[in-house]
Amino acid sequence: MNELLAVFLETLRAGYVQVSVFVAITVLAFGLLQYRTGGAALAALEDNERFQPFFGGLLGLTPGCGGAIVVMPLYVRGSVSFGTVVATLGATAGDSAFVILVLAPEAALYAYAIAFAASVVTGYLVDTVGLGVTRIDAAVAKLSPAATDGGTPVAAGGGAVRPNPTHDYPGKPPTHAHREGPDRTSRVLTPLSHGAHVAWWGTALAGLVLGTLYLLRGGPEVDLTLGFGFDGLFTAVGIAGAVLSLYLYAVGRHYVGEGQVARARDSFSSVYDTLTHAAMETSFVTVWVLVALAGYEYAVLLTGFDVTALAASAGILAPVGAAVVGLIPGCGPQIVLASVYAEGGLPFSALTANAISQDGDALFPLLAIDPKAAIVASIYNFLPAVVVGIALHLLWAPVFGMREFGFGVL
């Protein structure tokens, strides 16, 4: 078989069976938790002002962006402090958390715990002493005048939550709610997409069994072949699941529902609604994982490019660069970075810096409602990300004796 084709098929297979099926179960579990609990978490956040940055960090810490996304409208209507926004966004790891939790759970435990601590501390500092919010507000205003204040609760002194006049709306405050149903209909594609959705869950269950067996066997080499043995089923299910994921992401989501992928929901109307969201969200993650894996493998195959050597030679710039990547809104670039880390291409300091700096999809609703607040919050996430990243670069391996590359990777 042509080597380029073999790499492509192995990437499809590995991306689905070794990553996507575990992401699907995790997304589904959190979705069902949201479905069962309703708005209990948000009510607790609004009712406990003193602990808002802490609770906001916990919501941001949940894999995916759902916990962070639902906090943004609360700030707009004056229910939570700006420090809570900073803590929530800083602790958010987005969809890349699913990748790291599956491929490097120990690294996820350390990186996200550090990100949570750094973000909550920063959030409390913003609420109590301001940390120069007024100056940053003024600088941002010169670049792009905002329609809203983006930090007035802090700049006015103190972190107490109170009504914000610039965030009063004549009607219902804007939220990030989006259409839950399909946004297109077709005599052919609608039933085909629903069938693909059902088939996707069938391959996900089969892939979960095969992926678990693969891990229990110690991650052995699996031949690229078709048949009824383990290797054959591993290949068939992996490729079929990846193809179905690509279809659902590119076409099916518009006819099944969840047309706006990577926009996490704060509630679900039914179990089936939760299943649909999990499938579409996982398909989105799958596409970016496949892009990252294929890009990495082809770069190595065609050029002999050694990502690990490049990251090692970058030295202290590696975590700084990862923090800069984290400034890009959305989860796609962060999933790519997480996948490269799992391949041993980035140091742990870079992973942690990116975890703190990135805001995932949670930044989109805030950008739409209060762009100035979004920019200021991103600045406050970027600064501790750089500080913590550089500190880990200097201490993680030299002082603590921990592995810099491949730490926690299964």
N, C-alpha and C positions, 0 to 999 in steps of 0.2 A: 504494500500500500504506500502511496505517495506520502512522504514524511510530513508535508504541510497539511494534507488532509487528515493524517493520523493525529497531529497535534490539535487540529480543530475539533475532531470528534472526541478526543480525550478531554478537551476543555469543556465541551458540552456535558459530557458524562460526569466529570468531577464536580463541575459547578453545581449540578442539580443534586446528585446523590450525596455529596460530601458537604454541601452547604445549604442549598435551598430547602430541602425537606425538613431540616432542623429549624430553619428560619420560619417555615410555615407553621410548625407546631408552636413555636414561641409567640409569633404574631397572633395566632388563634387563641392561645391561652390568655394573652393580655386583652384581646378583644372580648372574650367571654367574661373576663373579670370586669371590664367596663360595662358590659351589657347587664351583668347581675347587680352591680353596685350603683348604677345610675350616676347621679351627681354628688354622691356622698363626699368624695375627696375634695371637690371644689367648695362645697359648703364649709368643710372644716378649715380650708385655707382662708376663706373670707372672714370667718368668725374668730380667728386667732391671729391678730395683727402682730403680736410680738414674735411669733414663730413663723411668720410668712416666708422670709428668705429660706428658712430651713425646709419648710413644707414645699416651697417652690422648687428647691433643689431636688427633693425626693421625686416630685412629679417629673422634673427634667431627667432624672436618672433612669426612669423607666425606658426600656429599649423602644426605639421608634421615636416619633416626634409628638405623639398624641398628648402626653402629659404636659409638654411645654406649650403646644399650640393653644390649648384651652385656657392657659393663664393670660395670654395676650389681651383678649377682650376685657378681662377683669381689670387690668391696668388702665385701659382706655376709659372705663366708666368709674375710675377712682376707687376700686375695691381693694387693690393691692398696691404696695409701694414700688418705686422704681428699682430699689435694691432687690425686690423679689423677682422682677423681670431679669435683672443681671444674674442672679443666682440660678434661676430656672434655665436661661439660655446657656450659661456656662456649664451647667451639669448635663446638658443635653448631648447625647452621643448619636442621636438620629438612627437611621437604618444601618449605619456601619456597626452599631453595637451588636446587631444580630450576627454579623460576620465574625466579629472577634469573639463573641460568646460561644460560637460553634467551633471555631478553629483554634482559639487560644483563650480558653476560659480563665486560666490563672492570670494571664496578662490583663484580661478584662477586669478582673476583681481589683487588681492593684491600680490600673490606669483610671478606672471610673471612680474608685474610692478617693484617689488623689484629686481628680477633677471635681468631685462633689465637695470635698473639703475646701479646696481653693475657691470655688464658686460661691459657696455659702459665706465664707469669710469676706470675700469681696462684696457680696450683697449687703451684709451687715455694715461694712465700712461705708458703703455708698449711702445707706440710710441714716447712719449716725453722724458721720463727719463730712459727707458730700464728696470727698476726694476730687474736688475741682470740677464738679459737674457743670457749674455755671460757665466756667471758661470754655469747656468743651462744647457746651451748648452754643456759645457765641461763635466759636470757630466753625462749627457745623453750619450755623445759620448763614454765615458768609458764603459758604459753598452752595447751599441750597436752602432758601427760606422754606420753613415748614409751616403747614397749616395748623399744627398743634404744637404743644410746648415740649414734649419729649424729655421731661426731667424736672418739671416744675415742682412735683411733690418733694423732691430732694433739695433743689436749689432754694426753695423758700425757707428751708431750715427744718431739720428734724425729719424722721422717717415715718411719722404717723400718717396713716391713711386718712384722706379726707376728700370731699367732692372736688373735682377739678373742673373749673368753669369752661376751659377750652375743650374739655372732653364731654360736654353736655350736648346731646343730640335731641332734636325735636321729636323724634320717634324712638323706635327700639334701637339701642346701641348696635353698631355693626359687629358682626361676629364672623368666624371663619366657617360657618356652616355652608355646605355645598350640596348640590343635588345628589341624592343617594341612588336614584334610579338610572336607567340607561339614557344616554343623550342622543342615540340614533336608533332607528328601526329599519329592519330589512326582512323580506320574506325568506331570504336565504341565510344571511349572516346572523340574524337573531337566534334561530334554532341551532345553527352551527356553533355559535359562540357559547350558548348554554350547554351544548354537548361537550365542547372543549373544556368548559369549566368543571363539569362532572368528571370527565376523563382525567383532568389535571389532579383532582383530589384522589382519584384511583391510583395514579402514578406516584402521588405524594406518599400515600400509605405504603405502597410497595417499596418506594425508595427509602422510607424511614426504616423499614425492616432491613433492607440491604445495607443501608448506611450504618445502622447499629451493628450488624454483623461484621461489617468492614472494620469498624473501630475495635470491636471485641477481638478480632483476629490480629490486631496490631498494625493495621494499615498496610496490608501486603500489596505487592504488585498485582494488578488485575489486567489480564490479557484483553485486548480490544477485539472481541469476538462475539458472535451471536449464538444462542443456544439456550438449553434449559438448565445448564449448570449455573453456579454462582457467577462466574465471569460473564457468561452470556446474558443472564438476567440483569446484572449490574450495568452492562453496556446498553441493553435495549431500553430498560426503564430510564436510565440517565439521559440518553439521547431523546427519547420520546417526551420526557418531562421538560427538558430544556426547550424543545421545539414548541410544545404547548405553552410554555411560559412566554416565549417570544411572540406567539400568536395572541395570547391574552393581553400582553403589554401593548402590542402594536395595533390590534384590531378589536379583540373580544371585549375589552373593558368598556368600549363605547356601547355595546349591545347587551351586555350583562348587567352593567352598573359600575359604579366607581370609576367613571370616566376620568376624573381628576386623580391620578395616582400620586402617591407620596404626599397626600394631604390627609393626615391622620384624623380620625373622628373622635369626638368626645362621648358619643353614645351610639347605640345600635337599636334598631326596632325589632329585630328577631335574631334567632340563631342563624338562619340562612343568610341574613344580612351580614352577620359577623363572618360567616364562612366566605362570602363573596369578597368582603374587604380583605380578609387574610390572603386569599388567592391572588387578588390583584396587587396587593402590597408586596407579596413575595415575588411575583412575576417582575415587578419593577426592580427589586433587589437582585434577582437572578440576572437580568439584563446587564446591570452594572458589574456584577461579579464576573460574568462571562467576558465582558469587555476588558476588565482588569487582568484576568487570567490569560486571555488570548494575547493581549498586548505584551504581557510579561514573557510568555513562552515564545512568541514569535521574535521578540527583541533578542532573547538569548540565542534562539536557533539561527537567526539570519545574520546577526552582527557579532555574536559572542559578547554582547554587552553585559556587564556584571553590575547589577543594581546594588548589590550588597557592598561591593568595593567602592562604588561611587558614594553611597551614603556614608561609609566609613571614612572616606577621604574628605567628605563635607564637614566632618567634625561638629563643631558647635552650631554650624549653620543648618544642620539637619532638623533640629527641633524648631528653629526659627522659620524655616521654610514650611514645615508642617503646620505651624500656627498661621502662616499666611494663607495656605490652602484652606484652612478652617474658616477664613473670612468669606469664602465663596458661599453664597446662600444655596441651600439644597443639599441633598444627601449623596448625589452621584459621585462627585469628586472625593468625598470622604469614604465612600465604599471602596473606591479604587485604592485609596491610601491604605485602608484597613487590609485589603486583599494583598497588597504588596508587603505589608508588615508580616502577614501570615506566611508569605513566601520567604521570609527572612531578609527582605530587601530594605527594611528600615529599622532603626534602633528604637528601643522602648521609650526613650525620651521624646522622640518624634511622635509616637502614637499618643502619648499623654498630652503633649502640647496641642495636638490636633483635637483631642477629645475636649479640652477646655475651650479652645478657640472657636470651634464650630458651633453653629446654631441650628443646623439641619433645616428642615422645612418650617420650623417654628418662626423663623424670621420673616417669612412671606406675609402672614397676616398683619404683623406689626409694621412692615414696610408699607403695606397698603393703607393702614389706618393712621400711622404716625411715623413717617420715615425718619424724622429727626431722632426720635427715641430709639429706633432700630439701629441707626448709625452709632449713637452714643453707647448703647448697650454692647454693640460689637467691639467698640474700642475698649470697653471695660473687661471684655472677655479676652481680647487679644493680649493685653498687657500681662495679666497673671499667667497666661499660657506661655509667653516667652520666658518669664522669670522662672516658672516651674520647670519648663523644658530645659533651660540652660542648667539649672540646679541639678536635675536628674542626669544630664550629660556629664556633669562634673563628679557626681557622687554615686550614681547607680552601680557602675562597674568598679571604679577605682576604690571607693570607700565601702560600699555595701557588698561587693563581691558578687553581684548578680549578673546574669548574662545580658549583654546589651542587644544583641541580635537574636531573634528566635525565642526570646523569653516567653514561657507559657504556651508555646505552640505545640499542639498535639502531634 
